[in-house]
């Protein structure tokens, strides 16, 4: 502890603790933060489904909450989280308006994901298997 912190009676903050406090203060729900952390791990050229993300996080019935979390992305987080790699269980881009679905498909095609004429991907070929088991267990503890 620094002399100034001791004198003020406050614990010394590390960078990690300060960053975590800033995220909490920003009002991002913990589940959303876990979704963002998991989606950032999906490699280029691979996709996951909303339900798969929810199941990996230990919340198998929370596919809609995963969609809400990704829909809440704003500002620099929109560029930091590869939201386009999350698609619906049918293998399609599922944003409600045609504009974002088209943008999502374009971004995925740039990464090498192929779509058929109907706008579906072959999930057997491009679905990400998920993180290591140890990492999944760590996420479940945080919820």
C-alpha positions in Angstrom: 0.0 0.0 0.0 1.3 3.5 -0.7 1.7 6.0 2.0 -1.1 8.1 0.5 -3.5 5.1 0.4 -2.6 4.2 3.9 -3.2 7.7 5.1 -6.6 7.8 3.4 -7.5 4.4 4.7 -8.2 3.0 1.2 -6.8 -0.1 -0.3 -4.4 0.2 -3.3 -6.1 -0.4 -6.6 -4.4 -2.5 -9.3 -5.1 -1.9 -13.0 -7.2 -5.1 -13.3 -9.3 -4.1 -10.3 -9.8 -0.6 -11.6 -10.8 -1.9 -15.0 -13.3 -4.4 -13.5 -14.8 -1.6 -11.4 -15.1 0.6 -14.4 -17.0 -2.2 -16.3 -19.3 -2.7 -13.3 -19.9 1.0 -13.1 -20.8 1.2 -16.8 -23.8 -1.0 -16.0 -23.0 -3.9 -18.2 -24.7 -7.0 -16.7 -22.3 -9.8 -15.8 -24.0 -12.3 -18.2 -23.4 -9.8 -21.1 -19.7 -9.5 -20.2 -19.4 -13.3 -20.2 -21.1 -13.5 -23.6 -18.7 -10.9 -25.0 -15.7 -12.7 -23.5 -16.8 -16.0 -25.1 -17.6 -14.5 -28.5 -14.2 -12.9 -28.7 -12.7 -16.4 -28.5 -14.5 -17.7 -31.6 -11.8 -17.9 -34.3 -12.1 -16.3 -37.8 -14.0 -18.5 -40.2 -16.0 -20.2 -37.5 -19.5 -19.5 -36.1 -21.5 -20.4 -33.0 -25.2 -20.4 -32.4 -27.0 -18.3 -29.8 -28.1 -21.5 -28.0 -24.5 -22.9 -28.1 -23.2 -19.7 -26.4 -25.9 -19.9 -23.8 -25.2 -23.6 -23.2 -21.4 -23.0 -22.9 -22.1 -20.4 -20.3 -24.2 -22.9 -18.3 -27.5 -21.2 -19.2 -29.0 -23.5 -21.8 -32.3 -21.7 -22.1 -30.8 -18.3 -22.5 -30.3 -18.1 -26.2 -32.5 -15.0 -26.4 -30.5 -13.3 -23.7 -27.4 -13.9 -25.8 -29.1 -12.1 -28.6 -30.0 -9.3 -26.3 -26.4 -9.0 -25.1 -25.1 -8.8 -28.7 -27.8 -6.3 -29.6 -26.7 -4.1 -26.7 -23.1 -3.7 -28.2 -22.3 0.0 -28.7 -19.3 2.1 -29.5 -15.8 0.5 -29.3 -17.3 -2.8 -28.0 -19.0 -3.2 -31.3 -15.6 -3.5 -33.0 -14.0 -5.5 -30.2 -16.6 -8.3 -30.1 -17.0 -10.2 -33.4 -20.8 -10.3 -33.1 -21.1 -11.5 -36.7 -19.9 -15.0 -35.7 -23.0 -15.7 -33.8 -25.9 -17.0 -36.0 -29.2 -18.9 -35.4 -29.6 -22.6 -35.0 -30.8 -22.9 -38.7 -27.4 -21.6 -39.9 -28.7 -18.2 -41.0 -28.0 -14.6 -40.0 -31.0 -13.7 -37.8 -31.1 -10.0 -37.3 -34.6 -8.6 -37.6 -33.9 -6.0 -40.2 -32.4 -6.9 -43.6 -29.6 -4.4 -43.3 -27.8 -6.0 -40.4 -28.3 -9.5 -41.7 -26.7 -8.5 -45.0 -23.8 -6.8 -43.1 -23.3 -9.9 -41.0 -23.3 -12.2 -44.0 -20.8 -9.9 -45.8 -18.5 -9.9 -42.7 -18.6 -13.7 -42.4 -18.0 -14.2 -46.2 -14.8 -12.0 -45.8 -13.7 -14.4 -43.1 -14.2 -17.4 -45.4 -17.6 -18.7 -44.3 -19.6 -19.9 -47.3 -23.3 -19.5 -47.6 -25.6 -21.4 -50.0 -28.2 -19.7 -52.2 -30.8 -19.6 -49.4 -28.4 -17.9 -47.0 -27.5 -20.9 -44.9 -24.1 -22.1 -43.7 -23.1 -25.7 -43.3 -22.9 -25.8 -39.5 -21.2 -29.2 -39.6 -18.2 -27.6 -41.3 -17.9 -24.1 -39.8 -19.3 -24.5 -36.2 -16.8 -23.8 -33.5 -16.5 -26.7 -31.1 -16.1 -24.4 -28.1 -13.5 -23.6 -25.5 -11.6 -26.0 -23.3 -13.6 -27.6 -20.5 -11.6 -25.8 -17.8 -12.4 -22.4 -19.2 -16.1 -23.2 -19.3 -16.0 -24.3 -15.6 -14.4 -20.9 -14.8 -17.1 -19.0 -16.5 -19.9 -20.8 -14.7 -18.3 -19.9 -11.3 -18.5 -16.2 -12.3 -22.2 -16.2 -12.8 
